[in-house]
Amino acid sequence: MDKYTGYYEWHPSEQGLEDFYSGFFTPAGMGLVENQYLIIYDTDGKVIDKYFCKNNEFEKIHYMTLQSDYCGTIKPRNVYQELAVHSLMDRRVPVKVLGGVFGSGK
């Protein structure tokens, strides 16, 4: 069994992308669970989209920043930090756990 990370990285074919954007996929059909993120890559390995799974539907994730009186504006540096910021800001998810090795930008 794979370790649960809270996100799934998908590297679809061109046909897979077309089917996804045509609405042929659901989170449950892709094996995703509630509150899990989907990162979609193109054939060159670049992130092209990010989605959040809620109520067996995909919600598009937009770039967000955090405002802090102490630190000012906090901007995510990569896609994983973008998902972490979204998770922290989403009030529908009551319990949040961020983990990682030292220096990983938690």
KAKAUR-V843753 format. One record per pair of residues at least 12 apart in sequence whose C-alpha atoms are under 8 Angstrom apart, sorted by the first residue. I is the first residue (numbers start at 0). GAP is how many residues later the second one is. D is the distance in whole Angstrom. If there is no record, write none. Layout:
I/GAP/D, I/GAP/D
//
This chain:
5/29/8, 5/30/5, 5/31/6, 6/29/5, 6/30/4, 6/31/6, 6/32/7, 7/24/8, 7/28/8, 7/29/6, 7/30/5, 7/31/6, 8/29/6, 8/30/5, 8/31/6, 8/32/7, 9/28/7, 9/29/6, 9/30/5, 9/31/6, 10/29/6, 10/30/5, 10/31/6, 10/32/7, 10/34/8, 11/28/8, 11/29/7, 11/30/7, 11/31/7, 12/30/7, 13/29/8, 25/30/6, 25/31/6, 25/32/7, 26/26/6, 26/29/6, 26/30/6, 26/31/7, 27/28/6, 31/21/7, 32/20/7, 32/23/8, 33/19/6, 33/20/6, 33/21/7, 33/22/7, 34/17/6, 34/18/5, 34/19/6, 34/58/8, 35/16/6, 35/17/5, 36/13/7, 36/14/6, 36/15/5, 36/16/6, 36/46/7, 37/12/6, 37/13/5, 37/14/6, 37/15/8, 38/12/7, 46/32/8, 48/12/8, 49/12/8, 60/25/8, 62/19/7, 63/12/8, 63/18/7, 63/21/7, 63/22/7, 64/20/7, 65/19/7, 80/24/7, 80/25/8, 83/14/7, 83/22/8
//
